[in-house]
Structure formats: C-alpha cells, structure tokens
Amino acid sequence: MRYKTAIYPGTFDPITNGHLDIMQRATLIFDKVIVAVAQSADKSPQFSLQERKEMIEIATKDLQKIAVESFDTLLADFAQKKHVSVLIRGLRAVSDFEYELQIGYANASLDPNLETIYFMPSLKNAFISSSVVRSILAHNGKICHLVPRKICDYLQQKGYYVCDT
C-alpha cells in the first residue's frame, strides 16, 4: 500500500534545522506532509501555538507539500480525523529511541492502523533540539546556525538576540 500523506507531529518550540531537514526529506517520500503542531500546555512552551505555527509556515513556505495545522487532542485521534495512518518522528540519539518507541507503541495501541516511521536528521543537525535552542536564546547566545535563516529574522523582529548580523 502506498501512503500519500503523513503527519509529522511535535511542539516545534521553535522549529530547528533538524525539524526542517526531516520535513524536506519526508516530502521526497510523501505527496503531503501535515506538520501537526501540538498545543502541549503540559510542556509550557516558550512560544505560543500561533507563533510556533507561524514560524513553521515561514520556514516551509517554499515546500509545497507541507501543510501546517495545530491540534490539542490525542495524536491518534488527530490522525484518524485526517484519515492519515503514517506518523513521522525524528531520532537524534539513542536517548530518543526509548521514548519514541514508547510513543509509537502507545499510538499503535490506540489505533492499530497507525504506522510510525523514524527519520534520523542529517549528521550536521543531529545534536540540535528545540530545548537547546531555547536555552541558548535565554542566555542571548547565537542560534542562527541552529534554526532556518528566516526564523532568525522572525525572532529578531520579536526582540530576541540571535546573531550579530
């Protein structure tokens, strides 16, 4: 069976080069990738849901196969509502594997038709996480090598120090 659409869920707080790398590569495999931005109030995101969606839309403007949506339900319910049975998740390191495996099994227990495909970011992006970016931002460090260039511009307009140029 060929899957035409996949969902790439996350909080994307903020979107990083690693996220964008996975999105770009997923569009080579799927006809459409829904980037599903989780409300995730329990994670206390630094950026609002609207800001996170806006950053993804800015970063993926040239990727025609990307659609950005938000959700505040179980991922399995969101996937069922969208008639999508493939989820994309990223794996940076061994430490991600256990957590992602549990999440994949949990989603499959809620909907046995859900398949999870794991993407590894390119080596140059393997160490990047949103929490690392937030930590650097909090200390006025440079992040332009960690997030898409358009996001550096966006964050500078919001008053964040992101780089010297």
C-alpha positions in Angstrom: 0.0 0.0 0.0 1.3 3.5 -0.9 0.8 6.2 1.7 0.3 9.6 0.2 0.0 11.6 3.4 2.0 11.5 6.6 1.8 13.5 9.8 4.9 15.0 11.4 3.8 15.9 15.0 5.7 17.9 17.6 5.7 21.1 19.6 8.3 22.7 17.4 9.2 25.2 20.2 10.9 26.6 18.0 11.4 24.9 14.6 15.0 23.9 14.1 17.2 23.0 11.2 16.8 19.4 12.3 13.0 19.6 12.0 13.3 21.3 8.6 15.7 18.6 7.4 13.2 15.9 8.3 10.3 17.8 6.7 12.3 18.3 3.5 13.2 14.6 3.3 9.7 13.5 4.1 8.4 15.4 1.1 10.6 13.3 -1.1 8.6 10.2 0.1 5.1 11.5 0.7 2.8 13.6 -1.5 1.7 15.6 1.5 3.2 16.1 5.0 1.0 17.6 7.7 3.2 19.3 10.2 1.0 18.9 13.3 1.8 21.5 16.0 0.8 20.2 19.4 -0.7 22.7 21.9 1.3 20.9 24.6 0.3 23.1 27.5 1.9 20.5 29.9 5.3 21.3 28.3 4.9 25.0 28.9 6.1 26.1 25.5 8.1 29.3 25.3 6.3 30.3 22.1 2.6 30.4 21.7 0.8 28.0 19.5 0.2 30.7 16.9 3.9 31.8 16.9 5.1 28.2 16.5 2.7 27.6 13.6 3.8 30.9 12.1 7.5 30.0 12.3 6.8 26.7 10.6 4.8 28.4 7.8 7.6 30.9 7.3 10.3 28.2 7.3 8.4 25.9 4.9 7.0 28.5 2.6 8.9 27.0 -0.4 7.9 23.4 0.4 4.7 22.9 -1.5 3.9 19.5 0.0 3.8 20.8 3.6 0.6 21.8 5.4 0.7 23.2 8.9 -2.1 22.5 11.4 -2.4 22.5 15.1 -4.1 20.0 17.4 -5.0 19.6 21.1 -6.2 16.0 21.1 -4.6 12.6 21.2 -2.3 12.3 18.1 -4.1 9.0 17.2 -7.5 10.9 17.2 -6.0 13.7 15.1 -4.6 11.2 12.6 -7.9 9.4 12.4 -9.7 12.7 11.8 -7.3 13.5 8.9 -7.6 9.9 7.5 -3.8 9.5 7.8 -2.2 6.3 9.0 1.5 7.2 8.9 3.3 9.3 11.6 6.8 10.6 11.2 9.1 11.0 14.2 12.7 12.1 14.5 15.5 10.2 16.2 18.6 12.2 17.1 20.3 9.8 19.5 19.9 6.6 21.4 18.3 8.5 24.2 15.5 9.4 21.9 14.9 5.8 20.9 13.3 4.5 24.1 10.9 7.5 24.4 10.0 7.4 20.7 9.5 3.6 20.8 7.1 4.0 23.7 5.2 6.8 21.9 5.0 4.7 18.8 3.6 1.7 20.7 1.1 3.9 22.6 -0.2 5.3 19.3 -0.5 1.9 17.8 -2.4 0.7 20.8 -4.9 3.5 20.3 -5.1 2.8 16.6 -3.6 -0.4 15.2 -3.6 1.1 11.7 -1.1 3.8 12.7 2.5 3.2 11.4 5.4 5.3 12.7 8.3 5.9 10.5 11.5 7.2 12.2 13.8 9.7 10.4 17.3 10.5 11.6 18.3 14.1 10.9 21.4 14.7 8.8 24.6 14.4 10.8 25.1 18.1 10.9 21.7 18.5 12.6 21.9 15.5 14.9 22.7 17.5 18.1 20.0 20.2 17.6 16.9 20.2 19.7 14.4 22.9 20.5 15.3 22.8 24.1 19.0 23.5 23.2 17.9 26.4 21.1 15.6 27.8 23.9 18.5 27.5 26.4 20.9 29.4 24.1 18.2 32.0 23.4 17.6 32.5 27.1 21.3 33.4 27.5 21.5 35.7 24.5 23.6 33.2 22.5 23.8 32.9 18.8 21.3 30.4 17.2 21.4 31.2 13.5 23.3 28.0 12.8 20.6 26.0 14.5 17.4 27.4 13.0 16.3 28.3 9.5 17.6 31.7 8.4 14.0 33.0 8.1 13.4 32.1 11.7 16.4 34.1 12.8 14.8 37.1 11.1 11.5 36.3 12.7 13.0 36.0 16.2 15.0 39.2 15.8 11.8 41.1 14.9 10.3 39.7 18.1 13.2 41.2 20.1 15.4 38.2 20.6 19.2 38.4 20.1 20.0 35.6 17.7 23.2 36.6 16.0 25.5 39.5 15.2 24.2 40.2 11.7 
